């Protein structure tokens, strides 16, 4: 084949990729020491972004490098049903049609979303091919494949049988817009300025008042106590006495609890067990009533008529006005505090009480912590080892429930006559089942997507069933973004150790975020998102690969640089011209004759330079120094 004068990557890259794929070059060969990488599954319903591009380019470099070294390599691709994210997209589609989720049964919604995702899924896979990733496509796993659900149910049953799963009424992070709860890690906490109001509660057993400080005066309507620190001399004489709750005029006690920080505000805090996780725990210790005053749709309930049905911001204004009218406001100040937001809608999260399925993570976290501390998994950057250990130290029980129809159903059924009697059963397509003569009704919630994703390494390799890829578990390396260290990697380590008795991977490489060219985080709302397919169309996938890894190190956020992509394309053009020159000197029919031996001093110099470069590149890639390896190639040529 005579090479064209002009380098046009899109005229050649698709055909070369098709030749590689159809010839079986990406599949494991069955010879050599196993080496495996599991692709973090991109959302099946969306297009790839630059973060995906960086992830798969780094993974593909490792896969190709170890194939060249004679390892038996499998690079397992995936597609994520992306439970909540996909549901948000589809709910907007329903809204455009003038419909909502309540117009359909769970089965109907699941079928509709499945068809919606299936229509989009092929786009993502074609885009991965356009990026040149040498994935073993015959082993692709979708997160709702039958084998995924089977494994997830097996893990859940094991946890249930061993008493690590429980049904509990707890404060959850609730999105009143999307009508679902979130795990702690999914809440977007922002430090912002807010107002701290000081409010007087008249004392009943002494003449006077006690002043509390709060940032959420609307929840005052659900207060069931005032708490002070037991050693706070200012309030010791009031402990055990009563106050009159403003507006509602209900008697509530003053209690002593070490949770209270005497230095914050006035040192006296209102306790609303139904709307604050710390207050909930205080309420449990002191057997306080839980009065819910904010409903799951974000409106006020169980409150005096003038507040009933109001949204939270309006209720706050009305409560403050009522307090002002009653001469019970004692001042306000501006403070900085952390506020939790729904990461999808951008609206404040409401802490609400709800019955959910929880996983007692403490035994799993302790085991994972030991494995990390003993070096069973190494990290790039190394500092993330300590960060993960600290995360495990503070990890709370995991809320597994999500109130959306798109996902893996939780396989639990409740006795229709005994709400505390639950049984595990996989017949989730039936609304009611009969077990030993007793009727049980299906749980309608689905699993948090991270619960199934947390089992990804041993699911994709069929390790528990001893499948064809079982020899590739534990996987060799897990490469992903530093932003999901806690959401994904921490959970994979815990669940991998629990289900397989070994760590799920030997090394974790974390790349930083790709920022825009001005150093800002990319987002659709800012209009600064870069489509990698447009880059490939203009410069080619090899140029994108060279440019996107340039000057980048583990865990470091870095701006996207078009100039580096251009430099990558120029380098590819130089290689093309070198190949054209060689072809012009040797002709189309050239066949090497025997072993070529160096003759001149220049020959020896070239061979020495190439050998030194090869050794340097191997050392760089062995230690995950991708940018340095690319630089060595560039400067050697």
Secondary structure as a PSIPRED ss2 file (coil, helix, strand):
# PSIPRED VFORMAT (PSIPRED V4.0)

   1 X C   1.000  0.000  0.000
   2 X C   1.000  0.000  0.000
   3 X C   1.000  0.000  0.000
   4 X C   1.000  0.000  0.000
   5 X C   1.000  0.000  0.000
   6 X C   1.000  0.000  0.000
   7 X C   1.000  0.000  0.000
   8 X C   1.000  0.000  0.000
   9 X H   0.000  1.000  0.000
  10 X H   0.000  1.000  0.000
  11 X H   0.000  1.000  0.000
  12 X C   1.000  0.000  0.000
  13 X H   0.000  1.000  0.000
  14 X H   0.000  1.000  0.000
  15 X H   0.000  1.000  0.000
  16 X H   0.000  1.000  0.000
  17 X H   0.000  1.000  0.000
  18 X H   0.000  1.000  0.000
  19 X H   0.000  1.000  0.000
  20 X H   0.000  1.000  0.000
  21 X H   0.000  1.000  0.000
  22 X H   0.000  1.000  0.000
  23 X C   1.000  0.000  0.000
  24 X C   1.000  0.000  0.000
  25 X C   1.000  0.000  0.000
  26 X C   1.000  0.000  0.000
  27 X C   1.000  0.000  0.000
  28 X C   1.000  0.000  0.000
  29 X C   1.000  0.000  0.000
  30 X C   1.000  0.000  0.000
  31 X C   1.000  0.000  0.000
  32 X C   1.000  0.000  0.000
  33 X C   1.000  0.000  0.000
  34 X E   0.000  0.000  1.000
  35 X E   0.000  0.000  1.000
  36 X E   0.000  0.000  1.000
  37 X E   0.000  0.000  1.000
  38 X E   0.000  0.000  1.000
  39 X C   1.000  0.000  0.000
  40 X C   1.000  0.000  0.000
  41 X C   1.000  0.000  0.000
  42 X E   0.000  0.000  1.000
  43 X E   0.000  0.000  1.000
  44 X C   1.000  0.000  0.000
  45 X C   1.000  0.000  0.000
  46 X C   1.000  0.000  0.000
  47 X C   1.000  0.000  0.000
  48 X C   1.000  0.000  0.000
  49 X C   1.000  0.000  0.000
  50 X H   0.000  1.000  0.000
  51 X H   0.000  1.000  0.000
  52 X H   0.000  1.000  0.000
  53 X H   0.000  1.000  0.000
  54 X H   0.000  1.000  0.000
  55 X H   0.000  1.000  0.000
  56 X H   0.000  1.000  0.000
  57 X H   0.000  1.000  0.000
  58 X H   0.000  1.000  0.000
  59 X H   0.000  1.000  0.000
  60 X H   0.000  1.000  0.000
  61 X H   0.000  1.000  0.000
  62 X H   0.000  1.000  0.000
  63 X H   0.000  1.000  0.000
  64 X H   0.000  1.000  0.000
  65 X H   0.000  1.000  0.000
  66 X H   0.000  1.000  0.000
  67 X H   0.000  1.000  0.000
  68 X H   0.000  1.000  0.000
  69 X C   1.000  0.000  0.000
  70 X C   1.000  0.000  0.000
  71 X C   1.000  0.000  0.000
  72 X E   0.000  0.000  1.000
  73 X E   0.000  0.000  1.000
  74 X E   0.000  0.000  1.000
  75 X E   0.000  0.000  1.000
  76 X E   0.000  0.000  1.000
  77 X C   1.000  0.000  0.000
  78 X E   0.000  0.000  1.000
  79 X E   0.000  0.000  1.000
  80 X E   0.000  0.000  1.000
  81 X C   1.000  0.000  0.000
  82 X C   1.000  0.000  0.000
  83 X H   0.000  1.000  0.000
  84 X H   0.000  1.000  0.000
  85 X H   0.000  1.000  0.000
  86 X H   0.000  1.000  0.000
  87 X H   0.000  1.000  0.000
  88 X H   0.000  1.000  0.000
  89 X H   0.000  1.000  0.000
  90 X H   0.000  1.000  0.000
  91 X H   0.000  1.000  0.000
  92 X H   0.000  1.000  0.000
  93 X H   0.000  1.000  0.000
  94 X H   0.000  1.000  0.000
  95 X H   0.000  1.000  0.000
  96 X H   0.000  1.000  0.000
  97 X C   1.000  0.000  0.000
  98 X C   1.000  0.000  0.000
  99 X C   1.000  0.000  0.000
 100 X C   1.000  0.000  0.000
 101 X H   0.000  1.000  0.000
 102 X H   0.000  1.000  0.000
 103 X H   0.000  1.000  0.000
 104 X C   1.000  0.000  0.000
 105 X C   1.000  0.000  0.000
 106 X H   0.000  1.000  0.000
 107 X H   0.000  1.000  0.000
 108 X H   0.000  1.000  0.000
 109 X H   0.000  1.000  0.000
 110 X H   0.000  1.000  0.000
 111 X H   0.000  1.000  0.000
 112 X H   0.000  1.000  0.000
 113 X H   0.000  1.000  0.000
 114 X H   0.000  1.000  0.000
 115 X H   0.000  1.000  0.000
 116 X H   0.000  1.000  0.000
 117 X H   0.000  1.000  0.000
 118 X H   0.000  1.000  0.000
 119 X H   0.000  1.000  0.000
 120 X H   0.000  1.000  0.000
 121 X H   0.000  1.000  0.000
 122 X H   0.000  1.000  0.000
 123 X H   0.000  1.000  0.000
 124 X H   0.000  1.000  0.000
 125 X H   0.000  1.000  0.000
 126 X H   0.000  1.000  0.000
 127 X H   0.000  1.000  0.000
 128 X H   0.000  1.000  0.000
 129 X H   0.000  1.000  0.000
 130 X H   0.000  1.000  0.000
 131 X C   1.000  0.000  0.000
 132 X C   1.000  0.000  0.000
 133 X C   1.000  0.000  0.000
 134 X C   1.000  0.000  0.000
 135 X C   1.000  0.000  0.000
 136 X C   1.000  0.000  0.000
 137 X H   0.000  1.000  0.000
 138 X H   0.000  1.000  0.000
 139 X H   0.000  1.000  0.000
 140 X C   1.000  0.000  0.000
 141 X E   0.000  0.000  1.000
 142 X E   0.000  0.000  1.000
 143 X C   1.000  0.000  0.000
 144 X C   1.000  0.000  0.000
 145 X C   1.000  0.000  0.000
 146 X H   0.000  1.000  0.000
 147 X H   0.000  1.000  0.000
 148 X H   0.000  1.000  0.000
 149 X H   0.000  1.000  0.000
 150 X H   0.000  1.000  0.000
 151 X H   0.000  1.000  0.000
 152 X H   0.000  1.000  0.000
 153 X H   0.000  1.000  0.000
 154 X H   0.000  1.000  0.000
 155 X H   0.000  1.000  0.000
 156 X H   0.000  1.000  0.000
 157 X H   0.000  1.000  0.000
 158 X H   0.000  1.000  0.000
 159 X H   0.000  1.000  0.000
 160 X H   0.000  1.000  0.000
 161 X H   0.000  1.000  0.000
 162 X C   1.000  0.000  0.000
 163 X C   1.000  0.000  0.000
 164 X C   1.000  0.000  0.000
 165 X E   0.000  0.000  1.000
 166 X E   0.000  0.000  1.000
 167 X E   0.000  0.000  1.000
 168 X E   0.000  0.000  1.000
 169 X E   0.000  0.000  1.000
 170 X E   0.000  0.000  1.000
 171 X E   0.000  0.000  1.000
 172 X E   0.000  0.000  1.000
 173 X E   0.000  0.000  1.000
 174 X E   0.000  0.000  1.000
 175 X E   0.000  0.000  1.000
 176 X C   1.000  0.000  0.000
 177 X C   1.000  0.000  0.000
 178 X C   1.000  0.000  0.000
 179 X C   1.000  0.000  0.000
 180 X E   0.000  0.000  1.000
 181 X E   0.000  0.000  1.000
 182 X E   0.000  0.000  1.000
 183 X C   1.000  0.000  0.000
 184 X H   0.000  1.000  0.000
 185 X H   0.000  1.000  0.000
 186 X H   0.000  1.000  0.000
 187 X E   0.000  0.000  1.000
 188 X E   0.000  0.000  1.000
 189 X E   0.000  0.000  1.000
 190 X E   0.000  0.000  1.000
 191 X E   0.000  0.000  1.000
 192 X E   0.000  0.000  1.000
 193 X E   0.000  0.000  1.000
 194 X E   0.000  0.000  1.000
 195 X E   0.000  0.000  1.000
 196 X E   0.000  0.000  1.000
 197 X E   0.000  0.000  1.000
 198 X E   0.000  0.000  1.000
 199 X E   0.000  0.000  1.000
 200 X E   0.000  0.000  1.000
 201 X E   0.000  0.000  1.000
 202 X E   0.000  0.000  1.000
 203 X E   0.000  0.000  1.000
 204 X C   1.000  0.000  0.000
 205 X C   1.000  0.000  0.000
 206 X C   1.000  0.000  0.000
 207 X C   1.000  0.000  0.000
 208 X C   1.000  0.000  0.000
 209 X E   0.000  0.000  1.000
 210 X E   0.000  0.000  1.000
 211 X E   0.000  0.000  1.000
 212 X E   0.000  0.000  1.000
 213 X E   0.000  0.000  1.000
 214 X E   0.000  0.000  1.000
 215 X C   1.000  0.000  0.000
 216 X C   1.000  0.000  0.000
 217 X H   0.000  1.000  0.000
 218 X H   0.000  1.000  0.000
 219 X H   0.000  1.000  0.000
 220 X H   0.000  1.000  0.000
 221 X H   0.000  1.000  0.000
 222 X H   0.000  1.000  0.000
 223 X C   1.000  0.000  0.000
 224 X C   1.000  0.000  0.000
 225 X E   0.000  0.000  1.000
 226 X E   0.000  0.000  1.000
 227 X E   0.000  0.000  1.000
 228 X E   0.000  0.000  1.000
 229 X C   1.000  0.000  0.000
 230 X C   1.000  0.000  0.000
 231 X C   1.000  0.000  0.000
 232 X C   1.000  0.000  0.000
 233 X C   1.000  0.000  0.000
 234 X C   1.000  0.000  0.000
 235 X C   1.000  0.000  0.000
 236 X H   0.000  1.000  0.000
 237 X H   0.000  1.000  0.000
 238 X H   0.000  1.000  0.000
 239 X C   1.000  0.000  0.000
 240 X C   1.000  0.000  0.000
 241 X C   1.000  0.000  0.000
 242 X E   0.000  0.000  1.000
 243 X E   0.000  0.000  1.000
 244 X E   0.000  0.000  1.000
 245 X C   1.000  0.000  0.000
 246 X C   1.000  0.000  0.000
 247 X C   1.000  0.000  0.000
 248 X C   1.000  0.000  0.000
 249 X C   1.000  0.000  0.000
 250 X C   1.000  0.000  0.000
 251 X E   0.000  0.000  1.000
 252 X E   0.000  0.000  1.000
 253 X E   0.000  0.000  1.000
 254 X E   0.000  0.000  1.000
 255 X E   0.000  0.000  1.000
 256 X E   0.000  0.000  1.000
 257 X C   1.000  0.000  0.000
 258 X C   1.000  0.000  0.000
 259 X C   1.000  0.000  0.000
 260 X C   1.000  0.000  0.000
 261 X C   1.000  0.000  0.000
 262 X C   1.000  0.000  0.000
 263 X C   1.000  0.000  0.000
 264 X C   1.000  0.000  0.000
 265 X C   1.000  0.000  0.000
 266 X C   1.000  0.000  0.000
 267 X C   1.000  0.000  0.000
 268 X E   0.000  0.000  1.000
 269 X E   0.000  0.000  1.000
 270 X E   0.000  0.000  1.000
 271 X E   0.000  0.000  1.000
 272 X C   1.000  0.000  0.000
 273 X C   1.000  0.000  0.000
 274 X C   1.000  0.000  0.000
 275 X C   1.000  0.000  0.000
 276 X C   1.000  0.000  0.000
 277 X H   0.000  1.000  0.000
 278 X H   0.000  1.000  0.000
 279 X H   0.000  1.000  0.000
 280 X H   0.000  1.000  0.000
 281 X H   0.000  1.000  0.000
 282 X H   0.000  1.000  0.000
 283 X H   0.000  1.000  0.000
 284 X H   0.000  1.000  0.000
 285 X H   0.000  1.000  0.000
 286 X H   0.000  1.000  0.000
 287 X C   1.000  0.000  0.000
 288 X C   1.000  0.000  0.000
 289 X C   1.000  0.000  0.000
 290 X C   1.000  0.000  0.000
 291 X C   1.000  0.000  0.000
 292 X C   1.000  0.000  0.000
 293 X C   1.000  0.000  0.000
 294 X E   0.000  0.000  1.000
 295 X C   1.000  0.000  0.000
 296 X C   1.000  0.000  0.000
 297 X C   1.000  0.000  0.000
 298 X C   1.000  0.000  0.000
 299 X E   0.000  0.000  1.000
 300 X E   0.000  0.000  1.000
 301 X C   1.000  0.000  0.000
 302 X C   1.000  0.000  0.000
 303 X C   1.000  0.000  0.000
 304 X C   1.000  0.000  0.000
 305 X C   1.000  0.000  0.000
 306 X C   1.000  0.000  0.000
 307 X C   1.000  0.000  0.000
 308 X C   1.000  0.000  0.000
 309 X C   1.000  0.000  0.000
 310 X C   1.000  0.000  0.000
 311 X E   0.000  0.000  1.000
 312 X H   0.000  1.000  0.000
 313 X H   0.000  1.000  0.000
 314 X H   0.000  1.000  0.000
 315 X H   0.000  1.000  0.000
 316 X H   0.000  1.000  0.000
 317 X H   0.000  1.000  0.000
 318 X H   0.000  1.000  0.000
 319 X H   0.000  1.000  0.000
 320 X H   0.000  1.000  0.000
 321 X H   0.000  1.000  0.000
 322 X H   0.000  1.000  0.000
 323 X H   0.000  1.000  0.000
 324 X H   0.000  1.000  0.000
 325 X H   0.000  1.000  0.000
 326 X C   1.000  0.000  0.000
 327 X C   1.000  0.000  0.000
 328 X C   1.000  0.000  0.000
 329 X E   0.000  0.000  1.000
 330 X E   0.000  0.000  1.000
 331 X E   0.000  0.000  1.000
 332 X E   0.000  0.000  1.000
 333 X E   0.000  0.000  1.000
 334 X E   0.000  0.000  1.000
 335 X E   0.000  0.000  1.000
 336 X E   0.000  0.000  1.000
 337 X E   0.000  0.000  1.000
 338 X E   0.000  0.000  1.000
 339 X E   0.000  0.000  1.000
 340 X E   0.000  0.000  1.000
 341 X E   0.000  0.000  1.000
 342 X E   0.000  0.000  1.000
 343 X C   1.000  0.000  0.000
 344 X C   1.000  0.000  0.000
 345 X C   1.000  0.000  0.000
 346 X C   1.000  0.000  0.000
 347 X C   1.000  0.000  0.000
 348 X E   0.000  0.000  1.000
 349 X C   1.000  0.000  0.000
 350 X E   0.000  0.000  1.000
 351 X E   0.000  0.000  1.000
 352 X E   0.000  0.000  1.000
 353 X E   0.000  0.000  1.000
 354 X E   0.000  0.000  1.000
 355 X E   0.000  0.000  1.000
 356 X E   0.000  0.000  1.000
 357 X E   0.000  0.000  1.000
 358 X E   0.000  0.000  1.000
 359 X E   0.000  0.000  1.000
 360 X C   1.000  0.000  0.000
 361 X C   1.000  0.000  0.000
 362 X H   0.000  1.000  0.000
 363 X H   0.000  1.000  0.000
 364 X H   0.000  1.000  0.000
 365 X H   0.000  1.000  0.000
 366 X H   0.000  1.000  0.000
 367 X H   0.000  1.000  0.000
 368 X H   0.000  1.000  0.000
 369 X H   0.000  1.000  0.000
 370 X H   0.000  1.000  0.000
 371 X H   0.000  1.000  0.000
 372 X H   0.000  1.000  0.000
 373 X H   0.000  1.000  0.000
 374 X C   1.000  0.000  0.000
 375 X C   1.000  0.000  0.000
 376 X C   1.000  0.000  0.000
 377 X C   1.000  0.000  0.000
 378 X E   0.000  0.000  1.000
 379 X E   0.000  0.000  1.000
 380 X E   0.000  0.000  1.000
 381 X C   1.000  0.000  0.000
 382 X C   1.000  0.000  0.000
 383 X H   0.000  1.000  0.000
 384 X H   0.000  1.000  0.000
 385 X H   0.000  1.000  0.000
 386 X H   0.000  1.000  0.000
 387 X H   0.000  1.000  0.000
 388 X H   0.000  1.000  0.000
 389 X H   0.000  1.000  0.000
 390 X H   0.000  1.000  0.000
 391 X H   0.000  1.000  0.000
 392 X H   0.000  1.000  0.000
 393 X H   0.000  1.000  0.000
 394 X C   1.000  0.000  0.000
 395 X C   1.000  0.000  0.000
 396 X C   1.000  0.000  0.000
 397 X C   1.000  0.000  0.000
 398 X E   0.000  0.000  1.000
 399 X E   0.000  0.000  1.000
 400 X C   1.000  0.000  0.000
 401 X E   0.000  0.000  1.000
 402 X E   0.000  0.000  1.000
 403 X C   1.000  0.000  0.000
 404 X C   1.000  0.000  0.000
 405 X C   1.000  0.000  0.000
 406 X C   1.000  0.000  0.000
 407 X C   1.000  0.000  0.000
 408 X C   1.000  0.000  0.000
 409 X E   0.000  0.000  1.000
 410 X C   1.000  0.000  0.000
 411 X C   1.000  0.000  0.000
 412 X E   0.000  0.000  1.000
 413 X E   0.000  0.000  1.000
 414 X E   0.000  0.000  1.000
 415 X E   0.000  0.000  1.000
 416 X C   1.000  0.000  0.000
 417 X C   1.000  0.000  0.000
 418 X E   0.000  0.000  1.000
 419 X E   0.000  0.000  1.000
 420 X E   0.000  0.000  1.000
 421 X E   0.000  0.000  1.000
 422 X E   0.000  0.000  1.000
 423 X E   0.000  0.000  1.000
 424 X E   0.000  0.000  1.000
 425 X C   1.000  0.000  0.000
 426 X C   1.000  0.000  0.000
 427 X C   1.000  0.000  0.000
 428 X C   1.000  0.000  0.000
 429 X C   1.000  0.000  0.000
 430 X C   1.000  0.000  0.000
 431 X C   1.000  0.000  0.000
 432 X E   0.000  0.000  1.000
 433 X E   0.000  0.000  1.000
 434 X E   0.000  0.000  1.000
 435 X E   0.000  0.000  1.000
 436 X C   1.000  0.000  0.000
 437 X C   1.000  0.000  0.000
 438 X E   0.000  0.000  1.000
 439 X E   0.000  0.000  1.000
 440 X E   0.000  0.000  1.000
 441 X E   0.000  0.000  1.000
 442 X E   0.000  0.000  1.000
 443 X C   1.000  0.000  0.000
 444 X C   1.000  0.000  0.000
 445 X C   1.000  0.000  0.000
 446 X E   0.000  0.000  1.000
 447 X E   0.000  0.000  1.000
 448 X C   1.000  0.000  0.000
 449 X H   0.000  1.000  0.000
 450 X H   0.000  1.000  0.000
 451 X H   0.000  1.000  0.000
 452 X H   0.000  1.000  0.000
 453 X H   0.000  1.000  0.000
 454 X C   1.000  0.000  0.000
 455 X C   1.000  0.000  0.000
 456 X H   0.000  1.000  0.000
 457 X H   0.000  1.000  0.000
 458 X H   0.000  1.000  0.000
 459 X H   0.000  1.000  0.000
 460 X H   0.000  1.000  0.000
 461 X C   1.000  0.000  0.000
 462 X C   1.000  0.000  0.000
 463 X C   1.000  0.000  0.000
 464 X C   1.000  0.000  0.000
 465 X C   1.000  0.000  0.000
 466 X C   1.000  0.000  0.000
 467 X C   1.000  0.000  0.000
 468 X C   1.000  0.000  0.000
 469 X C   1.000  0.000  0.000
 470 X H   0.000  1.000  0.000
 471 X H   0.000  1.000  0.000
 472 X H   0.000  1.000  0.000
 473 X C   1.000  0.000  0.000
 474 X C   1.000  0.000  0.000
 475 X E   0.000  0.000  1.000
 476 X E   0.000  0.000  1.000
 477 X E   0.000  0.000  1.000
 478 X E   0.000  0.000  1.000
 479 X E   0.000  0.000  1.000
 480 X E   0.000  0.000  1.000
 481 X E   0.000  0.000  1.000
 482 X H   0.000  1.000  0.000
 483 X H   0.000  1.000  0.000
 484 X H   0.000  1.000  0.000
 485 X H   0.000  1.000  0.000
 486 X H   0.000  1.000  0.000
 487 X H   0.000  1.000  0.000
 488 X H   0.000  1.000  0.000
 489 X H   0.000  1.000  0.000
 490 X H   0.000  1.000  0.000
 491 X H   0.000  1.000  0.000
 492 X H   0.000  1.000  0.000
 493 X H   0.000  1.000  0.000
 494 X H   0.000  1.000  0.000
 495 X H   0.000  1.000  0.000
 496 X H   0.000  1.000  0.000
 497 X H   0.000  1.000  0.000
 498 X H   0.000  1.000  0.000
 499 X H   0.000  1.000  0.000
 500 X H   0.000  1.000  0.000
 501 X C   1.000  0.000  0.000
 502 X C   1.000  0.000  0.000
 503 X C   1.000  0.000  0.000
 504 X C   1.000  0.000  0.000
 505 X E   0.000  0.000  1.000
 506 X E   0.000  0.000  1.000
 507 X E   0.000  0.000  1.000
 508 X E   0.000  0.000  1.000
 509 X E   0.000  0.000  1.000
 510 X E   0.000  0.000  1.000
 511 X E   0.000  0.000  1.000
 512 X C   1.000  0.000  0.000
 513 X C   1.000  0.000  0.000
 514 X E   0.000  0.000  1.000
 515 X E   0.000  0.000  1.000
 516 X C   1.000  0.000  0.000
 517 X C   1.000  0.000  0.000
 518 X C   1.000  0.000  0.000
 519 X C   1.000  0.000  0.000
 520 X C   1.000  0.000  0.000
 521 X E   0.000  0.000  1.000
 522 X C   1.000  0.000  0.000
 523 X C   1.000  0.000  0.000
 524 X C   1.000  0.000  0.000
 525 X C   1.000  0.000  0.000
 526 X C   1.000  0.000  0.000
 527 X C   1.000  0.000  0.000
 528 X C   1.000  0.000  0.000
 529 X C   1.000  0.000  0.000
 530 X C   1.000  0.000  0.000
 531 X C   1.000  0.000  0.000
 532 X H   0.000  1.000  0.000
 533 X H   0.000  1.000  0.000
 534 X H   0.000  1.000  0.000
 535 X H   0.000  1.000  0.000
 536 X H   0.000  1.000  0.000
 537 X H   0.000  1.000  0.000
 538 X H   0.000  1.000  0.000
 539 X H   0.000  1.000  0.000
 540 X C   1.000  0.000  0.000
 541 X H   0.000  1.000  0.000
 542 X H   0.000  1.000  0.000
 543 X H   0.000  1.000  0.000
 544 X H   0.000  1.000  0.000
 545 X H   0.000  1.000  0.000
 546 X H   0.000  1.000  0.000
 547 X H   0.000  1.000  0.000
 548 X H   0.000  1.000  0.000
 549 X H   0.000  1.000  0.000
 550 X C   1.000  0.000  0.000
 551 X C   1.000  0.000  0.000
 552 X C   1.000  0.000  0.000
 553 X C   1.000  0.000  0.000
 554 X C   1.000  0.000  0.000
 555 X C   1.000  0.000  0.000
 556 X C   1.000  0.000  0.000
 557 X C   1.000  0.000  0.000
 558 X E   0.000  0.000  1.000
 559 X E   0.000  0.000  1.000
 560 X C   1.000  0.000  0.000
 561 X C   1.000  0.000  0.000
 562 X H   0.000  1.000  0.000
 563 X H   0.000  1.000  0.000
 564 X H   0.000  1.000  0.000
 565 X H   0.000  1.000  0.000
 566 X H   0.000  1.000  0.000
 567 X H   0.000  1.000  0.000
 568 X H   0.000  1.000  0.000
 569 X H   0.000  1.000  0.000
 570 X H   0.000  1.000  0.000
 571 X H   0.000  1.000  0.000
 572 X H   0.000  1.000  0.000
 573 X H   0.000  1.000  0.000
 574 X H   0.000  1.000  0.000
 575 X H   0.000  1.000  0.000
 576 X H   0.000  1.000  0.000
 577 X H   0.000  1.000  0.000
 578 X H   0.000  1.000  0.000
 579 X H   0.000  1.000  0.000
 580 X H   0.000  1.000  0.000
 581 X H   0.000  1.000  0.000
 582 X H   0.000  1.000  0.000
 583 X H   0.000  1.000  0.000
 584 X H   0.000  1.000  0.000
 585 X H   0.000  1.000  0.000
 586 X H   0.000  1.000  0.000
 587 X C   1.000  0.000  0.000
 588 X C   1.000  0.000  0.000
 589 X C   1.000  0.000  0.000
 590 X C   1.000  0.000  0.000
 591 X C   1.000  0.000  0.000
 592 X C   1.000  0.000  0.000
 593 X C   1.000  0.000  0.000
 594 X C   1.000  0.000  0.000
 595 X C   1.000  0.000  0.000
 596 X C   1.000  0.000  0.000
 597 X C   1.000  0.000  0.000
 598 X C   1.000  0.000  0.000
 599 X C   1.000  0.000  0.000
 600 X C   1.000  0.000  0.000
 601 X H   0.000  1.000  0.000
 602 X H   0.000  1.000  0.000
 603 X H   0.000  1.000  0.000
 604 X H   0.000  1.000  0.000
 605 X H   0.000  1.000  0.000
 606 X H   0.000  1.000  0.000
 607 X H   0.000  1.000  0.000
 608 X H   0.000  1.000  0.000
 609 X H   0.000  1.000  0.000
 610 X H   0.000  1.000  0.000
 611 X H   0.000  1.000  0.000
 612 X H   0.000  1.000  0.000
 613 X H   0.000  1.000  0.000
 614 X H   0.000  1.000  0.000
 615 X H   0.000  1.000  0.000
 616 X H   0.000  1.000  0.000
 617 X H   0.000  1.000  0.000
 618 X H   0.000  1.000  0.000
 619 X H   0.000  1.000  0.000
 620 X H   0.000  1.000  0.000
 621 X H   0.000  1.000  0.000
 622 X H   0.000  1.000  0.000
 623 X C   1.000  0.000  0.000
 624 X C   1.000  0.000  0.000
 625 X C   1.000  0.000  0.000
 626 X H   0.000  1.000  0.000
 627 X H   0.000  1.000  0.000
 628 X H   0.000  1.000  0.000
 629 X H   0.000  1.000  0.000
 630 X H   0.000  1.000  0.000
 631 X H   0.000  1.000  0.000
 632 X H   0.000  1.000  0.000
 633 X H   0.000  1.000  0.000
 634 X H   0.000  1.000  0.000
 635 X H   0.000  1.000  0.000
 636 X H   0.000  1.000  0.000
 637 X C   1.000  0.000  0.000
